[in-house]
Amino acid sequence: MRTELVSEPGDPGRPNEDFASVALPASGQGGALVVLDGVTPPSDGGGCLHSVPWFTARLGGALTELTVSLPDVPPAALLSRGIARTAESHAATCDLSHPRTPQATVVLARWSPGSVDCLVLSDSVLLVESPDGTVTAVRDDRLDRLPRSALSSHAVVDATLRNKEGGFFTAAADPSVSSRAVTVSLPRDRVRALTALTDGATRWVDRFGAGDWADCVAVIREEGARGLVRRVRVLEGERGERGERALGGKVHDDATVVHVELPAASDEGFTRTVEG
């Protein structure tokens, strides 16, 4: 089994708001990955004493532990527990009802000898590669379906769309949001590899159009996860600040890639890890 993880801040002068982990149970049977993309708060704060990196570390750590230790609990229920645990840790000091209380997108995948369970909430992406090389994107596309006019300002988004019916959902302080996540369960023999990406890495496909999802996986396999991030940075530089601001986005965003090539169930237990 081969795993690779790269997480690079968009701005070296600011903390990376992403979280990523790969966990392999001591039993040697199966494993899990968790990727979060923290939502950058407005300049006037979000009613919380804690930073977004604090939140993603808390929620990501909880999800990693729960996903590995509770193999029979479905992913949506794990997300609900993780959100509840994290909210409890700062409910006494912070306004968790604020629309910009710390929050994040979520990708979670867990594999066992018999199955692969996947969950995606908001605009990070999980790529599932089958043994024949077909790549399928597990996505929550609610944000993509909103008209750009609806995203005219942070105030409008927070008042009308963020964690609201008809808008989009993120993992914040309400455990019930877990029911909004996209979930997929597949037989283990239909999955050869998993790749989780935050939107700072997916922009190679969905913003710059440099290739499709299968091309994205091919780049990671040939050049490593860092190779994909390097390609994104080159394209960001070519577009420049003016072009990116025109699209309403950041010039450079935190970019995280986790790639896991699953062994055949009979080979479970042999692991090779590459960290970037």
Backbone as JSON, one array per atom type, in Angstrom:
{
  "sequence": "MRTELVSEPGDPGRPNEDFASVALPASGQGGALVVLDGVTPPSDGGGCLHSVPWFTARLGGALTELTVSLPDVPPAALLSRGIARTAESHAATCDLSHPRTPQATVVLARWSPGSVDCLVLSDSVLLVESPDGTVTAVRDDRLDRLPRSALSSHAVVDATLRNKEGGFFTAAADPSVSSRAVTVSLPRDRVRALTALTDGATRWVDRFGAGDWADCVAVIREEGARGLVRRVRVLEGERGERGERALGGKVHDDATVVHVELPAASDEGFTRTVEG",
  "N": [[0.84, -1.19, 0.0], [0.52, 2.23, -0.82], [0.88, 5.51, 0.31], [0.48, 9.03, 0.05], [0.98, 12.35, 1.06], [0.49, 15.77, 0.8], [0.48, 19.09, 1.86], [0.13, 22.43, 1.4], [0.51, 25.82, 2.22], [-1.35, 28.6, 0.87], [-0.36, 31.14, 1.17], [2.71, 31.79, 2.41], [3.02, 33.4, 4.63], [0.8, 33.11, 6.19], [-1.12, 30.96, 8.37], [-1.65, 27.56, 7.42], [-4.85, 26.51, 6.65], [-5.92, 24.08, 6.08], [-6.46, 20.56, 6.82], [-5.1, 17.31, 7.08], [-5.04, 13.76, 7.14], [-3.9, 10.36, 7.32], [-4.81, 7.22, 8.39], [-3.94, 4.1, 9.76], [-5.17, 1.27, 11.11], [-4.0, -0.58, 13.99], [-4.51, -3.24, 13.68], [-3.96, -3.8, 11.1], [-5.83, -4.09, 9.17], [-7.52, -2.51, 6.74], [-8.15, 1.09, 6.65], [-8.08, 4.72, 6.81], [-8.77, 8.03, 5.53], [-8.72, 11.54, 6.06], [-9.64, 14.75, 5.11], [-9.75, 18.2, 5.48], [-10.86, 21.46, 4.62], [-10.41, 24.48, 5.84], [-12.63, 27.24, 6.31], [-11.9, 30.47, 5.47], [-12.18, 33.12, 7.74], [-14.15, 36.23, 7.89], [-12.69, 39.56, 7.99], [-13.57, 40.83, 10.28], [-13.9, 38.87, 12.11], [-15.48, 35.87, 13.55], [-17.13, 35.49, 15.75], [-15.8, 33.77, 17.44], [-13.27, 32.7, 19.68], [-11.23, 31.21, 18.76], [-8.9, 30.12, 16.21], [-9.21, 29.29, 12.67], [-7.37, 27.19, 11.91], [-7.1, 25.97, 14.45], [-9.68, 24.95, 14.75], [-9.91, 23.17, 12.53], [-7.91, 21.36, 13.17], [-8.92, 20.27, 15.55], [-11.45, 19.18, 14.73], [-10.6, 17.56, 12.59], [-8.82, 15.84, 13.9], [-10.6, 14.55, 15.65], [-12.31, 13.26, 13.82], [-10.51, 11.55, 12.53], [-9.74, 9.8, 14.62], [-12.28, 8.74, 15.37], [-13.15, 7.54, 12.98], [-11.37, 5.45, 12.59], [-11.57, 4.01, 14.99], [-14.22, 3.26, 15.23], [-15.36, 1.2, 13.34], [-17.8, 0.2, 12.44], [-19.62, 2.22, 12.38], [-21.51, 4.39, 10.35], [-20.2, 6.78, 7.91], [-21.54, 9.36, 7.88], [-22.68, 9.47, 10.42], [-20.36, 9.41, 11.93], [-19.27, 11.89, 11.22], [-21.21, 13.55, 12.36], [-20.81, 12.99, 15.1], [-18.16, 13.89, 15.38], [-18.4, 16.65, 14.84], [-20.1, 17.4, 16.93], [-18.47, 16.81, 19.16], [-16.36, 18.6, 18.76], [-17.69, 21.08, 18.81], [-18.57, 21.1, 21.45], [-16.21, 21.51, 22.77], [-15.68, 24.23, 22.65], [-17.98, 25.62, 23.16], [-18.62, 26.99, 25.5], [-17.18, 29.31, 25.47], [-17.46, 30.65, 23.07], [-19.43, 32.11, 20.36], [-21.32, 30.02, 18.87], [-23.44, 30.17, 17.19], [-23.01, 32.07, 15.32], [-22.87, 32.88, 11.86], [-20.35, 32.62, 10.71], [-18.9, 31.11, 12.46], [-16.05, 29.05, 13.18], [-15.43, 26.76, 10.53], [-15.53, 24.09, 8.04], [-14.86, 22.37, 4.93], [-15.33, 18.88, 4.16], [-13.72, 15.8, 3.54], [-13.93, 12.38, 3.74], [-12.8, 9.08, 3.91], [-13.02, 5.58, 4.23], [-11.62, 2.38, 4.31], [-11.97, -1.15, 4.15], [-11.4, -4.73, 4.27], [-13.64, -5.49, 2.81], [-15.12, -3.29, 1.82], [-15.39, 0.17, 0.66], [-15.99, 3.21, 2.06], [-17.27, 6.43, 1.53], [-17.34, 9.99, 2.04], [-18.35, 13.29, 1.37], [-18.46, 16.72, 1.98], [-19.37, 19.85, 0.99], [-17.02, 21.8, -1.04], [-14.57, 20.37, -1.43], [-12.96, 17.48, -2.93], [-13.27, 13.99, -3.67], [-11.53, 11.57, -5.38], [-12.13, 8.55, -6.97], [-10.55, 5.76, -8.08], [-10.95, 3.1, -10.27], [-10.14, -0.42, -10.79], [-9.79, -0.66, -13.59], [-8.84, 1.77, -14.33], [-10.65, 3.84, -14.61], [-11.77, 6.96, -13.43], [-13.7, 8.38, -10.95], [-15.36, 11.21, -9.71], [-16.29, 11.99, -6.5], [-18.44, 14.27, -5.37], [-19.75, 17.21, -3.78], [-21.82, 19.28, -5.15], [-23.22, 21.62, -4.61], [-22.41, 24.34, -4.29], [-21.43, 24.89, -6.86], [-23.74, 24.92, -8.33], [-25.02, 27.24, -7.69], [-26.0, 30.5, -8.76], [-23.66, 32.99, -9.88], [-24.39, 35.55, -9.2], [-25.64, 35.26, -6.79], [-23.6, 35.04, -5.05], [-22.52, 37.47, -4.4], [-21.48, 38.93, -2.23], [-19.83, 38.51, 0.98], [-21.59, 39.04, 3.06], [-24.15, 38.67, 1.94], [-24.01, 35.97, 1.21], [-23.63, 34.75, 3.74], [-26.03, 35.45, 5.0], [-28.04, 34.3, 3.45], [-27.33, 31.84, 2.23], [-25.25, 30.23, 3.37], [-24.97, 27.25, 5.04], [-27.73, 26.82, 4.8], [-30.98, 25.85, 3.65], [-31.31, 25.33, 0.18], [-28.96, 26.56, -0.28], [-25.64, 26.04, 0.56], [-23.62, 23.68, 2.44], [-21.49, 23.35, 5.3], [-19.15, 21.87, 7.61], [-19.64, 22.94, 10.74], [-20.87, 23.96, 13.6], [-23.16, 22.54, 13.99], [-24.32, 19.4, 14.4], [-26.25, 18.11, 12.83], [-25.83, 18.75, 10.19], [-24.45, 16.78, 9.0], [-26.17, 15.07, 7.72], [-26.48, 16.19, 5.28], [-24.33, 15.6, 3.76], [-22.64, 14.13, 0.93], [-22.64, 10.74, 0.33], [-21.08, 7.62, -0.41], [-20.87, 4.14, -0.93], [-18.77, 1.47, -1.76], [-17.88, -1.74, -3.18], [-14.84, -3.25, -2.1], [-13.21, -4.39, -4.09], [-13.68, -2.85, -6.27], [-12.22, -0.58, -6.16], [-9.19, 0.95, -6.72], [-7.55, 3.09, -6.06], [-7.56, 6.08, -4.03], [-8.05, 9.57, -3.98], [-7.9, 12.53, -2.3], [-8.72, 15.95, -2.41], [-8.35, 19.37, -1.59], [-9.98, 22.5, -2.5], [-7.99, 24.19, -3.33], [-6.25, 22.58, -4.69], [-7.87, 21.23, -6.53], [-8.36, 23.16, -8.4], [-6.67, 22.92, -10.56], [-8.04, 21.34, -12.33], [-10.84, 22.23, -12.24], [-10.82, 25.01, -12.34], [-8.66, 25.99, -13.9], [-8.72, 24.24, -16.03], [-6.8, 22.41, -16.96], [-6.75, 19.73, -17.35], [-8.62, 16.63, -17.04], [-10.31, 14.75, -14.39], [-9.2, 12.19, -14.42], [-6.75, 12.74, -15.65], [-5.67, 14.26, -13.64], [-5.23, 12.4, -11.56], [-3.36, 10.86, -12.89], [-1.2, 12.64, -13.13], [-0.5, 12.87, -10.41], [0.28, 10.25, -9.88], [2.49, 10.03, -11.55], [4.15, 12.27, -11.03], [3.93, 12.74, -8.38], [2.17, 13.96, -5.43], [3.08, 16.49, -4.77], [3.89, 17.35, -7.24], [1.49, 17.91, -8.58], [0.55, 20.09, -7.03], [2.61, 21.88, -7.56], [2.2, 22.34, -10.28], [-0.26, 23.67, -10.14], [0.52, 26.04, -8.83], [2.15, 27.21, -10.78], [0.26, 27.79, -12.8], [-1.39, 29.54, -11.41], [0.38, 31.66, -11.12], [0.67, 32.4, -13.79], [-1.87, 33.31, -14.45], [-2.19, 35.39, -12.68], [-2.76, 38.13, -10.36], [-4.82, 39.93, -11.14], [-6.46, 38.47, -12.93], [-7.37, 36.37, -11.28], [-8.68, 37.68, -9.17], [-10.77, 38.74, -10.61], [-12.38, 36.56, -10.93], [-13.35, 36.27, -8.45], [-11.87, 34.91, -6.55], [-9.12, 33.59, -4.51], [-5.73, 34.47, -5.15], [-3.68, 32.62, -4.59], [-4.28, 29.56, -3.0], [-4.62, 27.54, -0.02], [-3.42, 24.3, -0.55], [-4.13, 20.93, -0.63], [-3.35, 17.52, -0.96], [-4.13, 14.16, -0.77], [-3.17, 10.97, -1.45], [-3.94, 7.62, -1.91], [-3.04, 4.42, -2.63], [-4.66, 1.51, -2.8], [-4.03, -1.73, -1.5], [-4.59, -5.09, -2.73], [-7.15, -6.87, -1.01], [-6.1, -9.18, 0.09], [-3.5, -8.53, 0.42], [-3.34, -6.79, 2.49], [-1.82, -4.83, 5.0], [0.82, -4.44, 4.24], [2.68, -1.6, 3.87], [3.7, 1.39, 2.29], [4.84, 4.57, 2.75], [4.83, 7.91, 1.64], [5.78, 11.12, 2.33], [5.18, 14.58, 1.89]],
  "CA": [[0.0, 0.0, 0.0], [1.29, 3.46, -0.93], [0.16, 6.72, 0.66], [1.24, 10.27, -0.14], [0.25, 13.5, 1.59], [1.13, 17.08, 0.67], [-0.38, 20.22, 2.2], [0.96, 23.63, 1.22], [-0.29, 27.05, 2.37], [-1.37, 29.5, -0.28], [0.47, 32.28, 1.53], [3.64, 31.35, 3.46], [2.93, 34.25, 5.79], [-0.42, 32.82, 6.93], [-1.23, 29.54, 8.71], [-2.41, 26.66, 6.55], [-6.14, 26.21, 7.27], [-6.3, 22.71, 5.73], [-6.05, 19.45, 7.69], [-5.07, 16.04, 6.36], [-4.48, 12.62, 7.87], [-4.11, 8.99, 6.88], [-4.7, 6.38, 9.58], [-3.95, 2.67, 9.52], [-5.36, 0.62, 12.41], [-2.96, -1.51, 14.41], [-4.87, -4.58, 13.22], [-3.49, -3.98, 9.73], [-6.99, -4.29, 8.3], [-8.19, -1.3, 6.32], [-7.56, 2.38, 6.96], [-8.95, 5.87, 6.61], [-8.18, 9.33, 5.28], [-9.56, 12.69, 6.38], [-9.14, 16.02, 4.6], [-10.62, 19.35, 5.74], [-10.44, 22.76, 4.11], [-11.01, 25.49, 6.69], [-13.19, 28.41, 5.65], [-11.26, 31.68, 5.98], [-13.2, 34.0, 8.31], [-14.06, 37.63, 7.49], [-11.72, 40.32, 8.77], [-14.12, 41.23, 11.59], [-14.03, 37.69, 12.97], [-16.67, 35.05, 13.42], [-17.73, 35.21, 17.04], [-15.09, 32.69, 18.11], [-11.94, 33.04, 20.18], [-10.25, 30.29, 18.19], [-8.59, 30.26, 14.8], [-9.64, 28.2, 11.79], [-6.5, 26.02, 12.09], [-7.48, 25.3, 15.71], [-10.91, 24.2, 14.51], [-9.68, 22.03, 11.64], [-7.12, 20.36, 13.91], [-9.82, 19.6, 16.49], [-12.41, 18.35, 14.02], [-9.87, 16.54, 11.84], [-8.33, 14.84, 14.84], [-11.74, 13.76, 16.13], [-12.78, 12.39, 12.74], [-9.51, 10.49, 12.31], [-9.86, 8.82, 15.71], [-13.58, 8.07, 15.32], [-13.26, 6.72, 11.78], [-10.58, 4.24, 12.77], [-11.97, 3.25, 16.18], [-15.62, 2.84, 15.14], [-15.47, 0.76, 11.95], [-19.16, -0.16, 12.07], [-20.47, 3.42, 12.37], [-21.49, 5.01, 9.02], [-19.47, 8.04, 7.86], [-22.33, 10.53, 8.26], [-22.8, 9.46, 11.88], [-19.04, 9.79, 12.44], [-19.16, 13.34, 11.07], [-22.08, 14.15, 13.38], [-20.12, 12.88, 16.39], [-16.99, 14.75, 15.38], [-18.83, 18.04, 14.95], [-20.61, 17.6, 18.3], [-17.33, 16.81, 20.09], [-15.61, 19.84, 18.57], [-18.51, 22.19, 19.29], [-18.58, 21.06, 22.92], [-14.92, 21.96, 23.3], [-15.59, 25.7, 22.76], [-19.31, 26.21, 23.3], [-18.71, 27.85, 26.69], [-16.41, 30.54, 25.28], [-17.63, 31.23, 21.74], [-20.77, 32.18, 19.8], [-21.38, 29.01, 17.82], [-24.56, 30.46, 16.3], [-22.55, 33.02, 14.31], [-22.75, 32.18, 10.56], [-18.95, 32.39, 10.38], [-18.16, 30.33, 13.45], [-15.11, 28.24, 12.39], [-16.07, 25.69, 9.76], [-14.64, 23.48, 7.05], [-15.31, 21.3, 4.05], [-14.9, 17.57, 4.68], [-13.63, 14.54, 2.78], [-13.63, 11.24, 4.62], [-12.91, 7.77, 3.26], [-12.59, 4.46, 5.07], [-11.63, 1.13, 3.56], [-11.83, -2.41, 4.89], [-11.25, -5.8, 3.27], [-14.84, -5.72, 2.01], [-15.8, -2.12, 1.28], [-14.82, 1.52, 0.76], [-17.05, 4.16, 2.37], [-16.81, 7.78, 1.2], [-18.21, 11.11, 2.41], [-17.88, 14.61, 0.96], [-19.33, 17.84, 2.33], [-18.92, 21.1, 0.37], [-16.36, 21.78, -2.34], [-13.41, 19.49, -1.63], [-13.31, 16.41, -3.87], [-12.65, 12.67, -3.52], [-11.45, 10.84, -6.64], [-12.1, 7.1, -6.78], [-10.05, 5.11, -9.28], [-11.29, 1.68, -10.34], [-9.03, -1.23, -11.31], [-9.57, -0.47, -15.02], [-8.32, 3.11, -14.55], [-11.71, 4.84, -14.62], [-11.75, 7.84, -12.26], [-14.99, 9.0, -10.66], [-15.28, 12.24, -8.68], [-17.36, 12.1, -5.51], [-18.48, 15.71, -5.16], [-20.93, 17.92, -3.32], [-21.75, 20.38, -6.12], [-24.2, 22.67, -4.32], [-21.84, 25.65, -4.6], [-21.33, 25.03, -8.31], [-25.07, 25.14, -8.91], [-25.53, 28.57, -7.32], [-25.61, 31.56, -9.71], [-22.62, 33.88, -9.36], [-25.02, 36.74, -8.63], [-26.0, 34.96, -5.4], [-22.37, 35.05, -4.27], [-22.01, 38.81, -4.62], [-20.72, 39.43, -1.08], [-19.85, 37.62, 2.15], [-22.79, 39.31, 3.85], [-25.29, 38.02, 1.28], [-23.83, 34.52, 1.33], [-23.85, 34.35, 5.13], [-27.42, 35.66, 5.38], [-29.02, 33.58, 2.65], [-26.9, 30.59, 1.61], [-24.33, 29.41, 4.15], [-25.65, 26.3, 5.93], [-29.16, 27.05, 4.69], [-31.66, 25.13, 2.58], [-31.2, 26.05, -1.07], [-27.6, 27.08, -0.42], [-24.62, 25.0, 0.67], [-23.4, 23.29, 3.83], [-20.14, 23.04, 5.75], [-19.09, 21.35, 8.98], [-19.4, 24.05, 11.65], [-21.2, 23.59, 14.99], [-24.43, 21.82, 14.01], [-24.09, 18.01, 13.98], [-27.24, 17.63, 11.87], [-25.39, 19.01, 8.84], [-23.9, 15.52, 8.46], [-27.16, 14.44, 6.85], [-26.39, 16.86, 3.98], [-23.12, 15.16, 3.06], [-22.73, 13.12, -0.13], [-22.01, 9.5, 0.78], [-21.02, 6.52, -1.38], [-20.23, 2.92, -0.44], [-18.4, 0.64, -2.89], [-17.11, -2.95, -2.86], [-13.4, -3.01, -2.1], [-12.55, -4.8, -5.33], [-13.94, -1.86, -7.32], [-11.43, 0.62, -5.89], [-7.73, 0.77, -6.74], [-6.9, 4.23, -5.42], [-8.37, 7.21, -3.56], [-7.32, 10.83, -3.95], [-8.67, 13.62, -1.72], [-8.13, 17.24, -2.74], [-9.06, 20.6, -1.27], [-10.22, 23.24, -3.74], [-6.75, 24.79, -3.79], [-5.63, 21.62, -5.61], [-8.8, 20.89, -7.61], [-8.43, 24.23, -9.4], [-5.96, 22.48, -11.76], [-9.09, 20.82, -13.21], [-12.11, 22.94, -12.35], [-10.66, 26.45, -12.6], [-7.71, 26.23, -14.99], [-9.04, 23.36, -17.15], [-5.56, 21.85, -17.48], [-6.98, 18.31, -17.58], [-9.79, 16.13, -16.34], [-9.98, 14.1, -13.12], [-8.28, 11.08, -14.7], [-5.44, 13.35, -15.87], [-5.2, 14.7, -12.32], [-4.67, 11.22, -10.89], [-2.16, 10.46, -13.64], [-0.12, 13.55, -12.73], [-0.08, 12.5, -9.06], [1.0, 8.97, -9.95], [3.76, 10.19, -12.26], [4.97, 13.35, -10.48], [3.68, 12.87, -6.95], [1.2, 14.98, -5.02], [3.73, 17.79, -4.85], [3.92, 17.74, -8.64], [0.21, 18.55, -8.9], [0.53, 21.42, -6.4], [3.56, 22.71, -8.3], [1.53, 22.75, -11.52], [-1.25, 24.68, -9.78], [1.2, 27.31, -8.55], [2.58, 27.79, -12.06], [-0.92, 28.34, -13.46], [-1.8, 30.72, -10.63], [1.29, 32.74, -11.47], [0.4, 32.83, -15.16], [-3.11, 34.09, -14.49], [-1.9, 36.62, -11.97], [-3.74, 38.64, -9.39], [-5.97, 40.56, -11.78], [-7.35, 37.45, -13.46], [-7.99, 35.6, -10.2], [-9.63, 38.54, -8.47], [-11.95, 38.89, -11.47], [-13.22, 35.39, -10.7], [-13.81, 36.28, -7.06], [-11.14, 33.92, -5.75], [-7.79, 33.92, -4.02], [-4.67, 34.24, -6.12], [-3.13, 31.34, -4.17], [-5.08, 28.99, -1.92], [-4.05, 26.34, 0.6], [-3.63, 23.15, -1.44], [-3.84, 19.66, 0.03], [-3.58, 16.32, -1.75], [-3.85, 12.88, -0.13], [-3.33, 9.9, -2.44], [-3.78, 6.3, -1.31], [-3.21, 3.28, -3.54], [-5.06, 0.41, -1.94], [-3.58, -3.07, -1.88], [-5.65, -6.09, -2.74], [-7.5, -7.22, 0.37], [-5.22, -10.26, 0.57], [-2.17, -7.96, 0.69], [-3.46, -5.78, 3.54], [-0.79, -4.88, 6.05], [2.1, -3.95, 3.73], [2.48, -0.17, 3.64], [4.79, 2.29, 1.95], [4.33, 5.93, 2.93], [5.64, 9.01, 1.14], [5.27, 12.38, 2.85], [5.77, 15.75, 1.25]],
  "C": [[0.88, 1.24, 0.0], [0.4, 4.64, -0.56], [1.07, 7.92, 0.46], [0.38, 11.43, 0.31], [1.08, 14.75, 1.42], [0.1, 18.14, 1.03], [0.48, 21.47, 2.24], [0.11, 24.88, 1.38], [-0.26, 27.89, 1.11], [-0.48, 30.7, -0.08], [1.4, 31.84, 2.65], [3.57, 32.19, 4.73], [1.68, 34.03, 6.63], [-0.48, 31.33, 7.26], [-2.04, 28.78, 7.66], [-3.7, 26.27, 7.27], [-6.66, 24.82, 6.9], [-5.86, 21.74, 6.83], [-6.06, 18.2, 6.85], [-4.47, 14.96, 7.24], [-4.77, 11.34, 7.11], [-3.88, 8.11, 8.09], [-4.82, 4.92, 9.19], [-4.07, 1.96, 10.87], [-4.26, -0.39, 12.72], [-3.24, -2.93, 13.94], [-4.33, -4.86, 11.83], [-4.6, -4.19, 8.73], [-7.64, -2.96, 7.99], [-7.44, -0.03, 6.69], [-8.54, 3.49, 6.66], [-8.13, 7.09, 6.23], [-9.21, 10.39, 5.62], [-8.88, 13.93, 5.83], [-10.18, 17.1, 4.87], [-10.01, 20.59, 5.1], [-11.15, 23.82, 4.94], [-11.49, 26.71, 5.91], [-12.58, 29.67, 6.28], [-12.32, 32.65, 6.5], [-13.09, 35.42, 7.77], [-13.12, 38.38, 8.42], [-12.23, 40.73, 10.14], [-14.39, 40.04, 12.49], [-15.34, 36.96, 12.78], [-17.27, 34.65, 14.75], [-17.03, 34.13, 17.84], [-13.7, 33.15, 18.54], [-10.84, 32.26, 19.47], [-10.07, 30.51, 16.69], [-9.17, 29.11, 13.99], [-8.7, 27.0, 11.89], [-6.77, 25.27, 13.39], [-8.7, 24.41, 15.46], [-10.65, 22.98, 13.63], [-8.85, 20.94, 12.31], [-8.01, 19.58, 14.87], [-10.77, 18.65, 15.75], [-11.71, 17.24, 13.25], [-9.34, 15.45, 12.74], [-9.44, 13.95, 15.35], [-12.2, 12.79, 15.06], [-11.79, 11.26, 12.45], [-9.66, 9.4, 13.36], [-11.17, 8.04, 15.61], [-13.68, 7.12, 14.13], [-12.52, 5.4, 11.92], [-11.13, 3.37, 13.91], [-13.4, 2.72, 16.13], [-15.91, 2.35, 13.72], [-16.89, 0.41, 11.51], [-20.11, 1.03, 12.04], [-20.39, 4.08, 10.99], [-20.8, 6.37, 9.03], [-20.27, 9.27, 8.28], [-22.5, 10.61, 9.78], [-21.47, 9.82, 12.54], [-18.85, 11.3, 12.35], [-20.0, 14.06, 12.12], [-21.4, 14.12, 14.75], [-18.91, 13.81, 16.47], [-17.34, 16.22, 15.53], [-19.31, 18.32, 16.38], [-19.47, 17.68, 19.3], [-16.56, 18.12, 19.99], [-16.39, 21.04, 19.09], [-18.5, 22.25, 20.82], [-17.3, 21.64, 23.5], [-14.79, 23.48, 23.37], [-16.95, 26.38, 22.86], [-19.4, 27.2, 24.46], [-18.02, 29.2, 26.48], [-16.75, 31.29, 24.0], [-19.09, 31.22, 21.3], [-20.87, 31.22, 18.61], [-22.55, 29.22, 16.86], [-24.18, 31.45, 15.2], [-22.38, 32.31, 12.97], [-21.32, 31.9, 10.15], [-18.18, 31.78, 11.54], [-17.23, 29.39, 12.68], [-15.77, 27.01, 11.77], [-15.15, 25.21, 8.66], [-15.42, 22.58, 6.1], [-14.74, 19.99, 4.59], [-14.82, 16.55, 3.55], [-13.21, 13.46, 3.75], [-13.78, 9.96, 3.8], [-12.36, 6.71, 4.21], [-12.68, 3.19, 4.25], [-11.39, -0.04, 4.5], [-11.63, -3.5, 3.85], [-12.46, -5.98, 2.37], [-15.43, -4.51, 1.33], [-14.96, -0.86, 1.4], [-15.99, 2.48, 0.95], [-16.51, 5.57, 2.22], [-17.84, 8.82, 1.64], [-17.54, 12.4, 1.95], [-18.92, 15.64, 1.36], [-18.68, 19.13, 1.84], [-17.88, 20.81, -0.71], [-14.98, 21.14, -2.41], [-13.88, 18.27, -2.42], [-12.58, 15.12, -3.48], [-12.7, 11.97, -4.86], [-11.29, 9.36, -6.35], [-11.68, 6.47, -8.1], [-10.36, 3.62, -9.22], [-10.11, 0.9, -10.91], [-8.76, -1.05, -12.8], [-9.09, 0.94, -15.36], [-9.37, 4.2, -14.63], [-11.67, 5.64, -13.32], [-13.11, 8.52, -12.12], [-14.81, 10.01, -9.53], [-16.52, 12.18, -7.79], [-17.36, 13.55, -5.06], [-19.8, 16.14, -4.53], [-20.95, 19.21, -4.14], [-22.74, 21.51, -5.84], [-23.67, 24.07, -4.65], [-21.77, 25.9, -6.1], [-22.67, 25.37, -8.94], [-25.67, 26.49, -8.57], [-25.12, 29.59, -8.37], [-24.58, 32.5, -9.08], [-23.21, 35.12, -8.72], [-25.4, 36.52, -7.17], [-24.8, 35.02, -4.48], [-21.7, 36.43, -4.29], [-21.19, 39.37, -3.46], [-20.79, 38.42, 0.04], [-21.13, 37.8, 2.94], [-24.01, 38.61, 3.26], [-25.19, 36.51, 1.42], [-24.15, 34.05, 2.74], [-25.32, 34.44, 5.51], [-28.38, 34.73, 4.68], [-28.63, 32.18, 2.21], [-26.08, 29.67, 2.51], [-25.08, 28.57, 5.18], [-27.15, 26.55, 6.0], [-29.74, 26.24, 3.53], [-31.65, 25.97, 1.3], [-29.83, 26.65, -1.3], [-26.59, 25.96, -0.39], [-24.32, 24.77, 2.15], [-21.93, 22.99, 4.09], [-20.22, 22.47, 7.16], [-18.7, 22.49, 9.91], [-19.69, 23.59, 13.08], [-22.47, 22.77, 15.1], [-24.22, 20.39, 13.52], [-25.06, 17.51, 12.91], [-26.83, 17.88, 10.42], [-24.82, 17.75, 8.2], [-24.88, 14.83, 7.52], [-27.15, 15.05, 5.45], [-25.2, 16.37, 3.17], [-23.47, 14.15, 1.96], [-21.98, 11.88, 0.34], [-22.12, 8.43, -0.3], [-20.35, 5.34, -0.71], [-20.01, 1.99, -1.63], [-17.74, -0.64, -2.41], [-15.62, -2.68, -2.98], [-12.76, -3.35, -3.43], [-12.85, -3.87, -6.5], [-13.13, -0.59, -7.14], [-9.95, 0.28, -5.86], [-7.01, 1.88, -5.99], [-7.91, 5.29, -5.05], [-7.49, 8.45, -3.54], [-8.26, 11.92, -3.42], [-7.96, 14.94, -1.99], [-8.99, 18.38, -2.2], [-9.15, 21.45, -2.54], [-9.0, 24.03, -4.2], [-5.99, 23.89, -4.73], [-6.56, 21.27, -6.77], [-8.84, 21.95, -8.69], [-7.62, 23.89, -10.65], [-6.95, 21.97, -12.8], [-10.22, 21.83, -13.37], [-12.01, 24.44, -12.53], [-9.76, 26.71, -13.8], [-7.97, 25.33, -16.2], [-7.82, 22.72, -17.77], [-5.68, 20.36, -17.79], [-8.25, 17.89, -16.88], [-9.36, 15.39, -15.08], [-9.04, 12.91, -13.32], [-6.87, 11.6, -14.94], [-4.83, 13.77, -14.54], [-4.56, 13.53, -11.57], [-3.38, 10.77, -11.58], [-0.97, 11.34, -13.28], [0.41, 13.16, -11.35], [0.72, 11.2, -9.08], [2.39, 9.14, -10.57], [4.7, 11.19, -11.58], [4.83, 13.51, -8.98], [2.68, 13.97, -6.65], [1.81, 16.38, -5.12], [3.81, 18.28, -6.3], [2.63, 18.41, -9.06], [0.15, 19.95, -8.3], [1.46, 22.37, -7.14], [2.92, 23.21, -9.61], [0.48, 23.83, -11.24], [-0.59, 26.03, -9.56], [1.69, 27.98, -9.83], [1.4, 28.46, -12.76], [-1.44, 29.56, -12.72], [-0.92, 31.92, -10.99], [1.03, 33.29, -12.86], [-0.86, 33.68, -15.22], [-2.92, 35.42, -13.78], [-3.05, 37.11, -11.12], [-4.97, 39.2, -10.07], [-6.97, 39.52, -12.27], [-8.06, 36.68, -12.37], [-9.0, 36.43, -9.43], [-10.9, 38.72, -9.28], [-12.91, 37.73, -11.3], [-13.71, 35.3, -9.26], [-13.08, 35.32, -6.17], [-9.82, 34.45, -5.25], [-6.78, 33.67, -5.13], [-4.02, 32.89, -5.85], [-3.96, 30.84, -2.99], [-4.3, 27.83, -1.29], [-4.39, 25.14, -0.29], [-3.19, 21.87, -0.75], [-4.23, 18.5, -0.88], [-3.21, 15.11, -0.9], [-4.16, 11.79, -1.15], [-3.03, 8.57, -1.77], [-4.03, 5.25, -2.39], [-3.46, 2.05, -2.68], [-4.49, -0.91, -2.42], [-4.8, -3.96, -2.09], [-5.91, -6.51, -1.31], [-6.57, -8.28, 0.94], [-3.83, -9.76, 0.92], [-2.19, -6.95, 1.82], [-2.37, -5.96, 4.59], [0.57, -4.42, 5.57], [1.92, -2.5, 3.31], [3.77, 0.52, 3.28], [4.24, 3.7, 1.99], [5.33, 6.94, 2.39], [5.01, 10.29, 1.64], [5.98, 13.52, 2.16], [5.73, 16.95, 2.14]]
}
